[in-house]
Amino acid sequence: MYKRVSILCIALFFLLIQPFELYGYGWGFNKKGNHQQPDIGVYQEILDQYNSYYVDPTGDKDIYLTFDNGYEAGFTEQILDVLKEKQVPATFFLTGHYVDDQPQLVKRMVNEGHIIGNHSNGHKDFTSISKETFVNDVESLTEKVEALSDKAVVQYIRPPSGKFDEESLQWAQELGYTHVFWSLAFVDWNEGTDKGWKHAYEEVMQQIHPGAIILMHTVSQDNADALAYLIDDLREEGYQFKSLDDLMLKQLLPKEMVEWTNVSSS
């Protein structure tokens, strides 16, 4: 009798935890190369349902630079200098630690026209927390950024380590955020394992495709040193660097009106 009850309890336990195992995801994609956008399979339907993005779907030769900042390793100023010199917009997804530790750099990002994104105040796993914890964590990060600058508008969110589920996508949408993943990335977050700027350069150039949302980390000297070369050479190939706000505008307006808006503002 006791053995049967134990077996039933174990079976019930696995049934209860099964949904969490089934519906928690780690971001990933199949690279295609040859300037083609990567394939994300079943993720596309999920992203479409919750107004989330990983790429510019229009096929235009536009590129979106994004940087994840969990802590400062001394290279963000160099990156900002390059972006300013080349007149390229970027989005910096920040954690609470970064905002607390580097308020002047955050202010500089905003003042120079870059977008600040929400990367979770505590760099939490969005698939393992309650809605209340999610809301408190995300909103506290936004409040920190907005307290530093009244110019800052935090409307894009990126889950730490790319971990998400349909609940976290829905919660973010309810709060007015847009999830932004990425279509181009490489291992660049391990501080002290630099391989030289050509490594970062080649990683990007080998994976580049129209509409790429590029994820880079500012803790890499390789990235900082490669950035100017990447910008110049990608422009030579006919790519343009746009902001995530430009991407959202494309989704709302007909292509002809977006082109007219770009001409009028130039």
Phi and psi restraints in degrees (value plus and minus 20) as a CYANA .aco file:
   2 TYR   PHI     -84.9   -44.9
   2 TYR   PSI     -56.4   -16.4
   3 LYS   PHI     -82.9   -42.9
   3 LYS   PSI     -61.6   -21.6
   4 ARG   PHI     -85.5   -45.5
   4 ARG   PSI     -61.7   -21.7
   5 VAL   PHI     -82.8   -42.8
   5 VAL   PSI     -60.5   -20.5
   6 SER   PHI     -83.3   -43.3
   6 SER   PSI     -62.0   -22.0
   7 ILE   PHI     -83.5   -43.5
   7 ILE   PSI     -62.0   -22.0
   8 LEU   PHI     -83.6   -43.6
   8 LEU   PSI     -59.4   -19.4
   9 CYS   PHI     -85.3   -45.3
   9 CYS   PSI     -61.6   -21.6
  10 ILE   PHI     -84.1   -44.1
  10 ILE   PSI     -63.2   -23.2
  11 ALA   PHI     -82.5   -42.5
  11 ALA   PSI     -61.8   -21.8
  12 LEU   PHI     -83.3   -43.3
  12 LEU   PSI     -59.3   -19.3
  13 PHE   PHI     -79.3   -39.3
  13 PHE   PSI     -66.8   -26.8
  14 PHE   PHI     -88.5   -48.5
  14 PHE   PSI     -52.3   -12.3
  15 LEU   PHI     -86.1   -46.1
  15 LEU   PSI     -56.5   -16.5
  16 LEU   PHI     -90.1   -50.1
  16 LEU   PSI     -56.6   -16.6
  17 ILE   PHI    -107.3   -67.3
  17 ILE   PSI     -32.8     7.2
  18 GLN   PHI     -77.5   -37.5
  18 GLN   PSI     -63.6   -23.6
  19 PRO   PHI     -77.6   -37.6
  19 PRO   PSI     -56.8   -16.8
  20 PHE   PHI     -87.8   -47.8
  20 PHE   PSI     -55.5   -15.5
  21 GLU   PHI     -91.7   -51.7
  21 GLU   PSI     -54.8   -14.8
  22 LEU   PHI     -97.0   -57.0
  22 LEU   PSI     -54.8   -14.8
  23 TYR   PHI    -128.8   -88.8
  23 TYR   PSI     -11.1    28.9
  24 GLY   PHI    -114.5   -74.5
  24 GLY   PSI     114.6   154.6
  25 TYR   PHI    -145.6  -105.6
  25 TYR   PSI     132.9   172.9
  26 GLY   PHI    -134.8   -94.8
  26 GLY   PSI     106.6   146.6
  27 TRP   PHI     -81.0   -41.0
  27 TRP   PSI     117.0   157.0
  28 GLY   PHI    -189.2  -149.2
  28 GLY   PSI     146.5   186.5
  29 PHE   PHI    -177.7  -137.7
  29 PHE   PSI     144.5   184.5
  30 ASN   PHI    -118.0   -78.0
  30 ASN   PSI      95.8   135.8
  31 LYS   PHI     -89.9   -49.9
  31 LYS   PSI     119.9   159.9
  32 LYS   PHI    -127.4   -87.4
  32 LYS   PSI     -50.4   -10.4
  33 GLY   PHI      53.4    93.4
  33 GLY   PSI    -194.6  -154.6
  34 ASN   PHI      33.3    73.3
  34 ASN   PSI      18.8    58.8
  35 HIS   PHI      42.6    82.6
  35 HIS   PSI       9.7    49.7
  36 GLN   PHI    -127.2   -87.2
  36 GLN   PSI     124.2   164.2
  37 GLN   PHI     -86.2   -46.2
  37 GLN   PSI     121.1   161.1
  38 PRO   PHI     -88.1   -48.1
  38 PRO   PSI     139.0   179.0
  39 ASP   PHI    -117.0   -77.0
  39 ASP   PSI     110.8   150.8
  40 ILE   PHI    -132.3   -92.3
  40 ILE   PSI     -12.9    27.1
  41 GLY   PHI      37.1    77.1
  41 GLY   PSI    -150.3  -110.3
  42 VAL   PHI     -87.3   -47.3
  42 VAL   PSI     -36.8     3.2
  43 TYR   PHI     -81.8   -41.8
  43 TYR   PSI     -49.1    -9.1
  44 GLN   PHI     -80.6   -40.6
  44 GLN   PSI     -63.6   -23.6
  45 GLU   PHI     -82.9   -42.9
  45 GLU   PSI     -58.3   -18.3
  46 ILE   PHI     -87.5   -47.5
  46 ILE   PSI     -65.5   -25.5
  47 LEU   PHI     -82.3   -42.3
  47 LEU   PSI     -61.1   -21.1
  48 ASP   PHI     -81.7   -41.7
  48 ASP   PSI     -58.6   -18.6
  49 GLN   PHI     -84.0   -44.0
  49 GLN   PSI     -53.1   -13.1
  50 TYR   PHI    -133.0   -93.0
  50 TYR   PSI       4.6    44.6
  51 ASN   PHI      32.4    72.4
  51 ASN   PSI      28.8    68.8
  52 SER   PHI    -135.3   -95.3
  52 SER   PSI     139.6   179.6
  53 TYR   PHI    -156.1  -116.1
  53 TYR   PSI     131.5   171.5
  54 TYR   PHI    -152.5  -112.5
  54 TYR   PSI     -30.3     9.7
  55 VAL   PHI    -179.9  -139.9
  55 VAL   PSI     139.9   179.9
  56 ASP   PHI    -102.6   -62.6
  56 ASP   PSI      92.1   132.1
  57 PRO   PHI     -97.1   -57.1
  57 PRO   PSI     -23.1    16.9
  58 THR   PHI     -93.8   -53.8
  58 THR   PSI     -42.1    -2.1
  59 GLY   PHI      67.4   107.4
  59 GLY   PSI     -20.1    19.9
  60 ASP   PHI     -86.5   -46.5
  60 ASP   PSI     132.8   172.8
  61 LYS   PHI    -103.6   -63.6
  61 LYS   PSI      36.5    76.5
  62 ASP   PHI    -126.8   -86.8
  62 ASP   PSI     126.3   166.3
  63 ILE   PHI    -146.2  -106.2
  63 ILE   PSI     123.7   163.7
  64 TYR   PHI    -144.4  -104.4
  64 TYR   PSI      91.0   131.0
  65 LEU   PHI    -104.1   -64.1
  65 LEU   PSI     107.9   147.9
  66 THR   PHI    -152.8  -112.8
  66 THR   PSI     123.1   163.1
  67 PHE   PHI    -146.3  -106.3
  67 PHE   PSI     115.1   155.1
  68 ASP   PHI    -117.5   -77.5
  68 ASP   PSI     107.8   147.8
  69 ASN   PHI    -142.8  -102.8
  69 ASN   PSI      84.4   124.4
  70 GLY   PHI    -117.0   -77.0
  70 GLY   PSI     -52.0   -12.0
  71 TYR   PHI    -176.2  -136.2
  71 TYR   PSI     145.3   185.3
  72 GLU   PHI    -119.7   -79.7
  72 GLU   PSI     110.9   150.9
  73 ALA   PHI    -137.4   -97.4
  73 ALA   PSI     -11.9    28.1
  74 GLY   PHI      80.0   120.0
  74 GLY   PSI     -13.2    26.8
  75 PHE   PHI    -133.6   -93.6
  75 PHE   PSI     -25.9    14.1
  76 THR   PHI     -86.8   -46.8
  76 THR   PSI     -58.2   -18.2
  77 GLU   PHI     -80.5   -40.5
  77 GLU   PSI     -61.5   -21.5
  78 GLN   PHI     -82.8   -42.8
  78 GLN   PSI     -62.1   -22.1
  79 ILE   PHI     -83.2   -43.2
  79 ILE   PSI     -64.4   -24.4
  80 LEU   PHI     -84.1   -44.1
  80 LEU   PSI     -57.0   -17.0
  81 ASP   PHI     -81.5   -41.5
  81 ASP   PSI     -63.8   -23.8
  82 VAL   PHI     -85.0   -45.0
  82 VAL   PSI     -66.5   -26.5
  83 LEU   PHI     -79.8   -39.8
  83 LEU   PSI     -59.4   -19.4
  84 LYS   PHI     -87.3   -47.3
  84 LYS   PSI     -65.4   -25.4
  85 GLU   PHI     -82.4   -42.4
  85 GLU   PSI     -61.1   -21.1
  86 LYS   PHI    -108.7   -68.7
  86 LYS   PSI     -24.9    15.1
  87 GLN   PHI      36.5    76.5
  87 GLN   PSI      35.0    75.0
  88 VAL   PHI    -137.6   -97.6
  88 VAL   PSI     109.5   149.5
  89 PRO   PHI    -102.9   -62.9
  89 PRO   PSI     134.5   174.5
  90 ALA   PHI    -167.7  -127.7
  90 ALA   PSI     145.5   185.5
  91 THR   PHI    -138.5   -98.5
  91 THR   PSI     110.4   150.4
  92 PHE   PHI    -130.8   -90.8
  92 PHE   PSI      93.8   133.8
  93 PHE   PHI    -108.4   -68.4
  93 PHE   PSI      93.6   133.6
  94 LEU   PHI    -129.5   -89.5
  94 LEU   PSI     129.0   169.0
  95 THR   PHI    -116.8   -76.8
  95 THR   PSI     148.6   188.6
  96 GLY   PHI     -82.7   -42.7
  96 GLY   PSI     -57.5   -17.5
  97 HIS   PHI     -80.5   -40.5
  97 HIS   PSI     -62.6   -22.6
  98 TYR   PHI     -85.1   -45.1
  98 TYR   PSI     -64.2   -24.2
  99 VAL   PHI     -82.2   -42.2
  99 VAL   PSI     -62.4   -22.4
 100 ASP   PHI     -86.3   -46.3
 100 ASP   PSI     -57.9   -17.9
 101 ASP   PHI    -105.4   -65.4
 101 ASP   PSI     -49.1    -9.1
 102 GLN   PHI    -150.5  -110.5
 102 GLN   PSI      36.7    76.7
 103 PRO   PHI     -80.6   -40.6
 103 PRO   PSI     -54.7   -14.7
 104 GLN   PHI     -88.5   -48.5
 104 GLN   PSI     -57.6   -17.6
 105 LEU   PHI     -88.0   -48.0
 105 LEU   PSI     -57.5   -17.5
 106 VAL   PHI     -83.3   -43.3
 106 VAL   PSI     -63.9   -23.9
 107 LYS   PHI     -82.0   -42.0
 107 LYS   PSI     -59.9   -19.9
 108 ARG   PHI     -83.4   -43.4
 108 ARG   PSI     -62.6   -22.6
 109 MET   PHI     -74.4   -34.4
 109 MET   PSI     -68.9   -28.9
 110 VAL   PHI     -86.3   -46.3
 110 VAL   PSI     -66.2   -26.2
 111 ASN   PHI     -84.1   -44.1
 111 ASN   PSI     -47.6    -7.6
 112 GLU   PHI    -113.6   -73.6
 112 GLU   PSI      -7.9    32.1
 113 GLY   PHI      70.3   110.3
 113 GLY   PSI      -9.7    30.3
 114 HIS   PHI    -106.0   -66.0
 114 HIS   PSI     140.2   180.2
 115 ILE   PHI    -116.1   -76.1
 115 ILE   PSI     119.1   159.1
 116 ILE   PHI    -120.8   -80.8
 116 ILE   PSI     106.3   146.3
 117 GLY   PHI    -128.3   -88.3
 117 GLY   PSI     141.1   181.1
 118 ASN   PHI    -113.8   -73.8
 118 ASN   PSI      98.6   138.6
 119 HIS   PHI    -135.3   -95.3
 119 HIS   PSI       3.1    43.1
 120 SER   PHI      62.5   102.5
 120 SER   PSI     110.5   150.5
 121 ASN   PHI     -80.2   -40.2
 121 ASN   PSI     -65.7   -25.7
 122 GLY   PHI    -125.5   -85.5
 122 GLY   PSI      -4.9    35.1
 123 HIS   PHI      32.2    72.2
 123 HIS   PSI      31.9    71.9
 124 LYS   PHI    -106.9   -66.9
 124 LYS   PSI     134.5   174.5
 125 ASP   PHI     -99.1   -59.1
 125 ASP   PSI      87.9   127.9
 126 PHE   PHI     -84.6   -44.6
 126 PHE   PSI     -38.6     1.4
 127 THR   PHI    -106.6   -66.6
 127 THR   PSI     -24.1    15.9
 128 SER   PHI    -143.6  -103.6
 128 SER   PSI      -3.2    36.8
 129 ILE   PHI    -144.9  -104.9
 129 ILE   PSI     141.3   181.3
 130 SER   PHI     -98.4   -58.4
 130 SER   PSI     147.6   187.6
 131 LYS   PHI     -82.0   -42.0
 131 LYS   PSI     -60.5   -20.5
 132 GLU   PHI     -81.1   -41.1
 132 GLU   PSI     -64.6   -24.6
 133 THR   PHI     -84.7   -44.7
 133 THR   PSI     -61.1   -21.1
 134 PHE   PHI     -79.2   -39.2
 134 PHE   PSI     -71.3   -31.3
 135 VAL   PHI     -80.7   -40.7
 135 VAL   PSI     -66.2   -26.2
 136 ASN   PHI     -82.4   -42.4
 136 ASN   PSI     -61.9   -21.9
 137 ASP   PHI     -86.5   -46.5
 137 ASP   PSI     -69.9   -29.9
 138 VAL   PHI     -86.7   -46.7
 138 VAL   PSI     -66.7   -26.7
 139 GLU   PHI     -87.8   -47.8
 139 GLU   PSI     -52.7   -12.7
 140 SER   PHI     -86.6   -46.6
 140 SER   PSI     -54.6   -14.6
 141 LEU   PHI     -86.1   -46.1
 141 LEU   PSI     -66.2   -26.2
 142 THR   PHI     -80.6   -40.6
 142 THR   PSI     -62.1   -22.1
 143 GLU   PHI     -81.7   -41.7
 143 GLU   PSI     -58.7   -18.7
 144 LYS   PHI     -82.5   -42.5
 144 LYS   PSI     -64.2   -24.2
 145 VAL   PHI     -86.5   -46.5
 145 VAL   PSI     -65.9   -25.9
 146 GLU   PHI     -86.8   -46.8
 146 GLU   PSI     -45.9    -5.9
 147 ALA   PHI     -91.8   -51.8
 147 ALA   PSI     -45.4    -5.4
 148 LEU   PHI    -100.4   -60.4
 148 LEU   PSI     -52.1   -12.1
 149 SER   PHI    -169.8  -129.8
 149 SER   PSI     108.8   148.8
 150 ASP   PHI     -97.5   -57.5
 150 ASP   PSI     -23.5    16.5
 151 LYS   PHI    -106.3   -66.3
 151 LYS   PSI     -37.1     2.9
 152 ALA   PHI     -95.3   -55.3
 152 ALA   PSI     112.2   152.2
 153 VAL   PHI    -146.5  -106.5
 153 VAL   PSI      89.8   129.8
 154 VAL   PHI    -117.9   -77.9
 154 VAL   PSI      84.1   124.1
 155 GLN   PHI    -147.0  -107.0
 155 GLN   PSI     -28.0    12.0
 156 TYR   PHI    -129.9   -89.9
 156 TYR   PSI     125.8   165.8
 157 ILE   PHI    -154.7  -114.7
 157 ILE   PSI     124.2   164.2
 158 ARG   PHI    -154.0  -114.0
 158 ARG   PSI     103.6   143.6
 159 PRO   PHI     -91.4   -51.4
 159 PRO   PSI     115.7   155.7
 160 PRO   PHI     -74.4   -34.4
 160 PRO   PSI     115.6   155.6
 161 SER   PHI      40.0    80.0
 161 SER   PSI      -8.3    31.7
 162 GLY   PHI      50.1    90.1
 162 GLY   PSI      -1.1    38.9
 163 LYS   PHI    -107.5   -67.5
 163 LYS   PSI     106.9   146.9
 164 PHE   PHI    -171.1  -131.1
 164 PHE   PSI     145.9   185.9
 165 ASP   PHI    -168.0  -128.0
 165 ASP   PSI     155.6   195.6
 166 GLU   PHI     -85.6   -45.6
 166 GLU   PSI     -50.7   -10.7
 167 GLU   PHI     -85.0   -45.0
 167 GLU   PSI     -66.6   -26.6
 168 SER   PHI     -86.6   -46.6
 168 SER   PSI     -54.5   -14.5
 169 LEU   PHI     -83.5   -43.5
 169 LEU   PSI     -62.3   -22.3
 170 GLN   PHI     -87.4   -47.4
 170 GLN   PSI     -62.9   -22.9
 171 TRP   PHI     -80.2   -40.2
 171 TRP   PSI     -64.0   -24.0
 172 ALA   PHI     -82.9   -42.9
 172 ALA   PSI     -63.0   -23.0
 173 GLN   PHI     -81.9   -41.9
 173 GLN   PSI     -60.5   -20.5
 174 GLU   PHI     -82.2   -42.2
 174 GLU   PSI     -50.9   -10.9
 175 LEU   PHI    -104.8   -64.8
 175 LEU   PSI     -24.7    15.3
 176 GLY   PHI      74.3   114.3
 176 GLY   PSI      -8.4    31.6
 177 TYR   PHI    -114.5   -74.5
 177 TYR   PSI     134.2   174.2
 178 THR   PHI    -132.8   -92.8
 178 THR   PSI     102.9   142.9
 179 HIS   PHI     -92.1   -52.1
 179 HIS   PSI     112.6   152.6
 180 VAL   PHI    -148.0  -108.0
 180 VAL   PSI      93.3   133.3
 181 PHE   PHI    -114.0   -74.0
 181 PHE   PSI    -162.2  -122.2
 182 TRP   PHI    -176.1  -136.1
 182 TRP   PSI     138.5   178.5
 183 SER   PHI    -139.5   -99.5
 183 SER   PSI     -20.4    19.6
 184 LEU   PHI    -168.1  -128.1
 184 LEU   PSI     104.6   144.6
 185 ALA   PHI    -181.5  -141.5
 185 ALA   PSI     146.4   186.4
 186 PHE   PHI    -176.0  -136.0
 186 PHE   PSI     150.6   190.6
 187 VAL   PHI     -94.1   -54.1
 187 VAL   PSI      84.7   124.7
 188 ASP   PHI    -158.4  -118.4
 188 ASP   PSI      -6.3    33.7
 189 TRP   PHI    -122.7   -82.7
 189 TRP   PSI     -23.1    16.9
 190 ASN   PHI    -108.5   -68.5
 190 ASN   PSI      80.3   120.3
 191 GLU   PHI     -81.3   -41.3
 191 GLU   PSI     117.6   157.6
 192 GLY   PHI      69.9   109.9
 192 GLY   PSI     -15.1    24.9
 193 THR   PHI    -136.6   -96.6
 193 THR   PSI      13.1    53.1
 194 ASP   PHI     -84.2   -44.2
 194 ASP   PSI     124.3   164.3
 195 LYS   PHI    -139.0   -99.0
 195 LYS   PSI     -13.3    26.7
 196 GLY   PHI      80.5   120.5
 196 GLY   PSI     132.8   172.8
 197 TRP   PHI     -82.1   -42.1
 197 TRP   PSI     -49.2    -9.2
 198 LYS   PHI     -84.9   -44.9
 198 LYS   PSI     -48.8    -8.8
 199 HIS   PHI     -83.5   -43.5
 199 HIS   PSI     -69.8   -29.8
 200 ALA   PHI     -83.9   -43.9
 200 ALA   PSI     -61.5   -21.5
 201 TYR   PHI     -78.2   -38.2
 201 TYR   PSI     -69.4   -29.4
 202 GLU   PHI     -87.3   -47.3
 202 GLU   PSI     -56.5   -16.5
 203 GLU   PHI     -79.6   -39.6
 203 GLU   PSI     -64.1   -24.1
 204 VAL   PHI     -90.8   -50.8
 204 VAL   PSI     -66.7   -26.7
 205 MET   PHI     -84.8   -44.8
 205 MET   PSI     -52.6   -12.6
 206 GLN   PHI     -92.7   -52.7
 206 GLN   PSI     -46.2    -6.2
 207 GLN   PHI    -123.6   -83.6
 207 GLN   PSI     -26.8    13.2
 208 ILE   PHI     -81.4   -41.4
 208 ILE   PSI     127.0   167.0
 209 HIS   PHI    -178.9  -138.9
 209 HIS   PSI     137.4   177.4
 210 PRO   PHI     -76.2   -36.2
 210 PRO   PSI     115.8   155.8
 211 GLY   PHI      60.3   100.3
 211 GLY   PSI      -6.5    33.5
 212 ALA   PHI     -85.3   -45.3
 212 ALA   PSI     111.4   151.4
 213 ILE   PHI    -120.0   -80.0
 213 ILE   PSI      88.5   128.5
 214 ILE   PHI    -113.0   -73.0
 214 ILE   PSI     108.6   148.6
 215 LEU   PHI    -123.5   -83.5
 215 LEU   PSI     104.0   144.0
 216 MET   PHI    -154.2  -114.2
 216 MET   PSI     139.8   179.8
 217 HIS   PHI    -134.0   -94.0
 217 HIS   PSI     119.6   159.6
 218 THR   PHI    -100.0   -60.0
 218 THR   PSI     -21.0    19.0
 219 VAL   PHI    -102.0   -62.0
 219 VAL   PSI     -22.3    17.7
 220 SER   PHI    -120.1   -80.1
 220 SER   PSI     100.5   140.5
 221 GLN   PHI     -86.8   -46.8
 221 GLN   PSI     -52.4   -12.4
 222 ASP   PHI     -74.7   -34.7
 222 ASP   PSI     -66.6   -26.6
 223 ASN   PHI     -83.3   -43.3
 223 ASN   PSI     -65.3   -25.3
 224 ALA   PHI     -81.3   -41.3
 224 ALA   PSI     -61.6   -21.6
 225 ASP   PHI     -95.0   -55.0
 225 ASP   PSI     -47.5    -7.5
 226 ALA   PHI    -106.0   -66.0
 226 ALA   PSI     -38.5     1.5
 227 LEU   PHI     -77.7   -37.7
 227 LEU   PSI     -66.8   -26.8
 228 ALA   PHI     -82.6   -42.6
 228 ALA   PSI     -61.5   -21.5
 229 TYR   PHI     -83.3   -43.3
 229 TYR   PSI     -61.9   -21.9
 230 LEU   PHI     -82.0   -42.0
 230 LEU   PSI     -66.6   -26.6
 231 ILE   PHI     -80.8   -40.8
 231 ILE   PSI     -68.1   -28.1
 232 ASP   PHI     -83.1   -43.1
 232 ASP   PSI     -66.9   -26.9
 233 ASP   PHI     -93.5   -53.5
 233 ASP   PSI     -54.1   -14.1
 234 LEU   PHI     -89.6   -49.6
 234 LEU   PSI     -55.6   -15.6
 235 ARG   PHI     -84.2   -44.2
 235 ARG   PSI     -58.2   -18.2
 236 GLU   PHI     -79.8   -39.8
 236 GLU   PSI     -51.6   -11.6
 237 GLU   PHI    -104.2   -64.2
 237 GLU   PSI     -17.9    22.1
 238 GLY   PHI      76.2   116.2
 238 GLY   PSI     -13.0    27.0
 239 TYR   PHI    -103.9   -63.9
 239 TYR   PSI     129.9   169.9
 240 GLN   PHI    -139.9   -99.9
 240 GLN   PSI     125.7   165.7
 241 PHE   PHI    -117.7   -77.7
 241 PHE   PSI     103.2   143.2
 242 LYS   PHI    -144.1  -104.1
 242 LYS   PSI     147.8   187.8
 243 SER   PHI    -117.3   -77.3
 243 SER   PSI     143.6   183.6
 244 LEU   PHI     -82.6   -42.6
 244 LEU   PSI     -48.1    -8.1
 245 ASP   PHI     -82.9   -42.9
 245 ASP   PSI     -56.9   -16.9
 246 ASP   PHI     -83.5   -43.5
 246 ASP   PSI     -59.9   -19.9
 247 LEU   PHI     -82.5   -42.5
 247 LEU   PSI     -63.3   -23.3
 248 MET   PHI     -85.8   -45.8
 248 MET   PSI     -56.8   -16.8
 249 LEU   PHI     -81.9   -41.9
 249 LEU   PSI     -59.2   -19.2
 250 LYS   PHI     -80.4   -40.4
 250 LYS   PSI     -55.4   -15.4
 251 GLN   PHI     -93.8   -53.8
 251 GLN   PSI     -42.0    -2.0
 252 LEU   PHI    -115.5   -75.5
 252 LEU   PSI     -50.8   -10.8
 253 LEU   PHI    -135.5   -95.5
 253 LEU   PSI     133.0   173.0
 254 PRO   PHI     -79.7   -39.7
 254 PRO   PSI     131.2   171.2
 255 LYS   PHI     -76.1   -36.1
 255 LYS   PSI     -60.2   -20.2
 256 GLU   PHI     -82.8   -42.8
 256 GLU   PSI     -57.5   -17.5
 257 MET   PHI     -92.6   -52.6
 257 MET   PSI     -55.4   -15.4
 258 VAL   PHI     -83.5   -43.5
 258 VAL   PSI     -63.4   -23.4
 259 GLU   PHI     -82.6   -42.6
 259 GLU   PSI     -60.5   -20.5
 260 TRP   PHI     -84.9   -44.9
 260 TRP   PSI     -60.6   -20.6
 261 THR   PHI     -83.4   -43.4
 261 THR   PSI     -61.8   -21.8
 262 ASN   PHI     -84.2   -44.2
 262 ASN   PSI     -60.5   -20.5
 263 VAL   PHI     -86.1   -46.1
 263 VAL   PSI     -61.8   -21.8
 264 SER   PHI     -86.6   -46.6
 264 SER   PSI     -51.8   -11.8
 265 SER   PHI    -109.1   -69.1
 265 SER   PSI     -27.6    12.4
